[in-house]
Amino acid sequence: MATAQQAYLRTELLRRHNRLESALRSTSADASISMLLDEVDAALARMDTGVYGLCKTCHEPIEAERLLADPLVQFCLDDLTGEERRALESDLKLAARIQQALLPAHDFSPAGWQIRYHYAPAGMVSGDYCDLFESKGSLLFLLGDVSGKGVAASMLMSHLHATFRSLADADLPLDRMVEAANRIFSESTMAGQFATLVVGRAWRDGSVELVSAGHLPLLHLGGVDTRSQSATGVPLGMFANASFPVDRFSIAVGDSLLIYTDGLTESRNAAGEEYGLPRIKALANTHSKCPPSELLTHCLSDLSSFTAGLKPTDDLTLLAVQRAA
């Protein structure tokens, strides 16, 4: 197991150990707390003997994302009993329902804007992040991608959602909002975990403020050619004290902003070729005046033709924001 991951999990287990010991001193403590403390101590003992993270049945490494989600697991997916598999599937379905409930309404379009998004997990849960809401007379739009896949990535995605929703209420300037979110995120993740993210604030007069934390280029559709807005800072979680400069520009009535995750750019066809940014820009040029719903339909249709029905290997999220008359 990677040293950074094990160090993080040891810290997490020690934190649980201390909390459980404190709970045991309560007069209302029951036997279940003592049993859980025994499980945590057993996991720490496995770390000391070098067998932590290895399946008790086949002795192969347990899936990293499952350990991050639950540091007490002792069996890999292949060696779960039928009952354990059913319990895991039930938990995943519940996690998927919770994640879907965090997404903005599909018909969310505040005055002065037309907006549509497409959110498609590669599995039951996703590490992609998408949110839309109004704050202090402006539109806030967010789209990001947490490193990794599965349950661990989806938990971090939910963490980002809660963080930005809370910070939005503080009415902070955009750079300070992202800097605060980055500090919180850095303190909540292990080494090697990060998130690329676009955070934008737009007003009805077409003025836009944008922070791109290491994310793929945002596309500005309008005029003669589609323009791209590159990242203004590093991904969230890499450096706790990073700064995030704000890019300011205006969009005209009928112009659109197209944001996407690497589930689009890194999709491959049967020959192993990537879909890539040039193809996205060419398609955006062709359909630059379409309303957001049609623009996303064209994007998804072109992607489907390119991959010819191959199963997606990564989460895919698209967001189109158009200034209305």
C-alpha positions in Angstrom: 0.0 0.0 0.0 1.3 3.5 -0.8 3.0 5.2 2.2 0.9 8.3 2.0 -2.4 6.3 1.9 -1.4 4.2 4.8 -0.3 7.3 6.8 -3.7 8.8 6.2 -5.6 5.7 7.1 -3.5 5.3 10.3 -4.4 8.8 11.3 -8.0 8.2 10.6 -8.0 4.9 12.6 -6.3 6.7 15.6 -8.9 9.4 15.5 -11.6 6.8 15.7 -9.8 5.0 18.5 -9.7 8.2 20.6 -13.3 9.0 19.9 -14.5 5.5 20.8 -12.4 5.5 24.0 -14.0 8.8 25.0 -17.5 7.4 24.2 -16.8 4.3 26.4 -16.3 6.6 29.4 -19.9 7.8 29.1 -22.5 6.2 31.4 -24.7 5.5 28.4 -22.1 3.5 26.5 -23.2 0.1 25.2 -21.4 -3.0 24.1 -21.4 -2.0 20.4 -18.9 0.8 21.1 -16.5 -1.7 22.8 -16.8 -4.0 19.8 -16.1 -1.2 17.3 -13.1 -0.2 19.3 -11.8 -3.7 19.1 -12.2 -3.6 15.3 -10.3 -0.4 15.1 -7.5 -1.7 17.4 -7.3 -4.9 15.3 -6.9 -2.8 12.1 -4.1 -0.8 13.7 -2.4 -4.1 14.7 -2.6 -5.3 11.1 -0.8 -2.1 10.1 2.0 -2.9 12.6 2.4 -6.4 11.3 2.3 -5.4 7.6 -0.9 -7.2 6.6 -3.3 -4.2 6.6 -5.1 -3.8 3.4 -4.7 -7.4 2.3 -7.7 -9.6 1.8 -8.1 -12.3 4.6 -9.1 -14.9 2.0 -6.9 -14.4 -1.1 -4.2 -12.2 0.5 -4.4 -9.8 -2.5 -4.7 -6.0 -1.9 -8.2 -4.7 -1.1 -9.5 -2.1 -3.5 -8.0 1.3 -2.4 -11.3 3.2 -2.8 -13.0 0.8 -0.5 -10.4 1.2 2.2 -10.7 5.0 1.9 -14.4 4.7 2.4 -14.2 2.2 5.2 -10.7 1.6 6.8 -12.0 -1.5 8.6 -12.8 -3.7 5.5 -10.9 -7.0 5.4 -12.1 -8.7 2.2 -11.7 -7.7 -1.5 -14.8 -7.6 -3.7 -14.1 -11.1 -5.2 -14.2 -12.7 -1.7 -17.3 -11.1 -0.3 -20.1 -13.4 0.7 -23.5 -13.2 -1.1 -25.0 -11.4 1.9 -22.1 -8.9 2.0 -22.4 -8.3 -1.8 -26.1 -7.5 -1.4 -25.4 -5.2 1.5 -22.7 -3.4 -0.5 -25.0 -3.0 -3.5 -27.7 -1.6 -1.3 -25.2 0.9 0.2 -24.1 1.9 -3.3 -27.7 2.4 -4.5 -28.3 4.6 -1.5 -25.1 6.6 -2.1 -26.2 7.1 -5.8 -29.7 8.4 -4.7 -28.1 10.8 -2.2 -25.7 12.0 -4.9 -28.5 12.5 -7.4 -30.4 14.6 -4.8 -27.4 16.9 -4.5 -27.6 17.9 -8.2 -29.3 21.1 -9.2 -32.8 20.9 -10.8 -32.5 20.1 -14.5 -34.8 23.1 -15.4 -32.8 25.6 -13.3 -32.6 28.7 -15.5 -32.7 32.0 -13.5 -33.8 35.2 -15.2 -31.4 36.2 -17.9 -29.9 32.8 -18.4 -30.6 29.4 -20.1 -28.7 26.5 -18.5 -28.6 22.8 -19.1 -26.2 20.1 -17.8 -25.6 16.4 -18.4 -24.3 14.2 -15.5 -23.5 10.6 -16.3 -21.5 8.5 -13.7 -19.4 5.7 -15.3 -20.5 3.5 -12.3 -23.2 3.8 -9.7 -21.6 6.9 -8.1 -19.5 9.7 -9.5 -16.5 11.9 -8.6 -17.7 14.7 -10.9 -19.2 17.8 -9.3 -21.9 20.1 -10.7 -23.8 22.8 -9.0 -25.9 25.9 -9.9 -27.5 28.4 -7.6 -28.3 32.1 -7.2 -26.4 34.1 -4.6 -26.6 37.9 -3.9 -28.1 38.7 -7.3 -25.7 36.7 -9.3 -25.6 33.2 -10.8 -23.0 30.8 -9.4 -22.0 27.8 -11.6 -19.5 25.1 -10.6 -18.2 22.1 -12.4 -15.3 19.9 -11.3 -13.7 16.5 -11.2 -12.3 14.8 -8.1 -9.3 12.5 -8.6 -10.1 8.8 -8.5 -13.3 7.0 -9.0 -16.1 5.2 -7.1 -17.2 5.7 -3.5 -14.1 7.6 -2.3 -14.3 10.1 -5.1 -18.1 10.5 -4.6 -17.6 11.3 -0.9 -15.1 14.0 -1.7 -17.6 15.4 -4.3 -20.2 15.6 -1.6 -17.7 17.4 0.6 -17.1 20.0 -2.1 -20.8 20.5 -2.6 -21.4 21.2 1.1 -18.3 23.4 1.4 -19.2 25.7 -1.5 -22.9 25.9 -0.5 -21.8 27.1 3.0 -19.2 29.6 1.7 -21.7 31.1 -0.8 -23.8 32.3 2.2 -20.8 34.3 3.4 -20.8 36.5 0.3 -17.1 36.3 -0.2 -15.2 37.6 -3.3 -14.7 34.7 -5.7 -11.0 34.3 -5.1 -11.4 34.2 -1.3 -14.2 31.7 -1.6 -12.1 29.3 -3.6 -9.1 29.9 -1.4 -11.2 29.0 1.7 -12.6 25.9 0.0 -9.1 24.8 -1.0 -7.9 25.1 2.6 -10.9 23.1 3.9 -10.4 20.5 1.1 -6.7 20.2 1.7 -7.3 19.4 5.4 -9.8 16.8 4.6 -7.9 14.7 2.0 -4.9 12.5 1.9 -1.8 13.1 -0.2 -2.5 12.6 -3.9 -6.2 13.5 -3.7 -7.2 16.7 -5.5 -10.0 18.2 -7.5 -10.0 20.3 -10.7 -12.8 22.8 -10.6 -14.4 25.8 -12.5 -16.2 28.3 -10.3 -18.0 31.1 -12.1 -20.1 34.0 -11.0 -22.2 35.8 -13.7 -24.5 38.8 -13.6 -27.4 39.7 -15.9 -25.4 42.4 -17.7 -23.1 39.6 -19.0 -20.1 40.3 -16.8 -18.4 37.1 -15.6 -15.9 36.3 -12.9 -14.1 32.9 -13.3 -11.7 30.8 -11.3 -10.4 27.6 -12.9 -8.5 25.5 -10.4 -6.5 23.3 -12.9 -9.6 22.4 -14.9 -9.8 21.8 -18.6 -10.3 25.0 -20.8 -13.7 26.5 -20.6 -15.1 27.3 -24.0 -16.7 30.7 -24.8 -19.0 30.3 -27.8 -19.9 33.4 -29.6 -18.7 35.7 -32.3 -16.6 34.3 -35.1 -14.6 31.7 -33.3 -14.9 29.7 -30.1 -12.5 31.0 -27.5 -11.0 29.0 -24.6 -10.4 30.2 -21.0 -7.4 28.4 -19.5 -6.9 27.5 -15.8 -6.1 30.4 -13.4 -4.7 28.3 -10.6 -3.7 24.8 -9.4 -6.2 22.0 -8.6 -7.8 22.1 -5.1 -6.1 20.1 -2.5 -2.5 20.3 -3.9 -1.3 23.3 -1.8 -3.3 24.5 1.3 -2.2 28.1 0.9 -2.6 28.4 -2.9 -4.1 31.5 -4.4 -6.6 31.5 -7.2 -6.6 34.6 -9.5 -9.9 35.7 -11.0 -10.4 36.0 -14.8 -12.9 38.7 -15.7 -14.7 39.0 -19.1 -18.1 39.7 -20.6 -20.4 37.6 -22.7 -23.0 39.0 -25.2 -26.6 38.0 -25.5 -26.7 34.6 -27.2 -23.2 33.7 -26.2 -22.6 30.5 -24.3 -20.1 29.0 -21.9 -19.4 25.2 -22.3 -17.6 23.4 -19.4 -16.9 19.6 -19.3 -14.9 17.0 -17.5 -12.3 14.7 -18.9 -14.9 12.0 -19.4 -15.4 13.9 -22.7 -11.9 14.8 -23.8 -10.3 11.5 -22.8 -13.0 9.2 -24.3 -11.5 6.8 -26.8 -12.7 5.1 -29.9 -12.0 1.5 -30.9 -8.6 2.6 -32.4 -7.6 4.0 -29.1 -7.8 7.6 -30.2 -8.9 10.3 -27.8 -11.9 12.5 -28.5 -9.7 15.6 -27.6 -10.2 19.3 -27.2 -9.8 20.2 -31.0 -12.9 18.1 -31.8 -14.9 19.8 -29.0 -13.9 23.2 -30.3 -14.9 22.3 -33.8 -18.3 21.1 -32.7 -18.8 24.2 -30.6 -18.0 26.4 -33.6 -20.6 24.6 -35.6 -23.3 24.9 -33.0 -22.4 28.1 -31.2 -25.8 29.7 -31.6 -27.8 26.7 -30.4 -29.6 26.9 -27.0 -27.9 24.9 -24.2 -30.2 21.8 -24.6 -29.5 21.5 -28.3 -25.7 22.1 -27.8 -25.5 19.3 -25.3 -27.5 17.0 -27.5 -25.0 17.7 -30.4 -22.1 17.0 -28.1 -23.4 13.7 -26.8 -24.5 12.6 -30.3 -21.0 13.3 -31.7 -19.3 11.6 -28.7 -21.6 8.5 -29.2 -20.6 8.4 -32.9 -16.9 8.7 -32.0 -16.9 5.9 -29.4 -19.3 3.7 -31.4 -21.0 2.3 -28.4 -17.9 1.5 -26.3 -18.6 1.5 -22.6 -17.6 4.7 -20.8 -14.5 4.3 -18.5 -14.9 7.7 -16.7 -17.6 9.9 -15.4 -18.9 12.5 -17.8 -20.4 15.9 -17.0 -21.2 18.8 -19.4 -22.6 22.2 -18.5 -23.8 24.9 -21.0 -24.6 28.4 -19.7 -26.1 30.9 -22.2 -26.9 34.5 -21.7 -30.5 35.1 -22.7 -32.1 38.3 -24.0 
